[in-house]
Amino acid sequence: MLQEPCVEREGYNISHPGYRLIRGGRTMTAVRRDTHLEFSEVDKGGDGDVQVFDIRYTLGRKMRLVNVYDQLRQEGGVRSQGRPAQTARWSEIMEQEKVLLGGDWNAHSDRWDLQCPPKRDANFLENLMDEYDLIDVMDGEETHSNTRNGETSGSLIDFFITKASVADRLETSTDLATTSDHAIVCAQLRWDEGEGVKVS
């Protein structure tokens, strides 16, 4: 799952021989071409900043994967007041019992980041987590670095949330070795011994 993918330009196309890339507005989800999972995209609003996929796994198991980019839109270099991800139909998204949500939440709170800078833009995510009994699943590593005026700071704004029944089967790790200002956050979900789905 990607957030803020590179904007495609005429003559420039993002592709990968091993993955089918499904683009939203400011999200993109890559699905392995050789997967034995059935992926179907479900429109639940969010103006391309929320991608929802229903996944059917072996033996009829099902889960929902949600890719989120929660940030103000910019028009002409000016930030508007709207955050399209927050307009998605969240009650419909959360109807599925097994659901894994991940993304760039752009939300700062000491609920998930013990070294949190001042709390900012966290109300939507905190309320979503409270309303649907979701918990954050991460390894506690910073996922975003920012340098301003020669000072570097870090924060934890990219992570997965899910229900406790799924979190018990989820392993996460963070890799900061990227050329981006964001880390790669990986999650592996295991249903039974030897079965699993890897998401990053």
ABEGO torsion letter per residue (X at the ends): XBBGBBBBBBGBBBBBAABBBBBBAABBBBBBAABABBBBBBBAEGGGABBBBBBBBBGGBBBBBBBBBBBBBBBGGBBBABBAAAABBAAAAAABABBBBBEBAGBBBAAABAABBBBBGAAAAAAAAAAAGBBBBBAGBBABBBBBGGBBBBBBABBBBBBAAAAAABBBBBBABBABABBBBBBBBBABBGBBBBBX
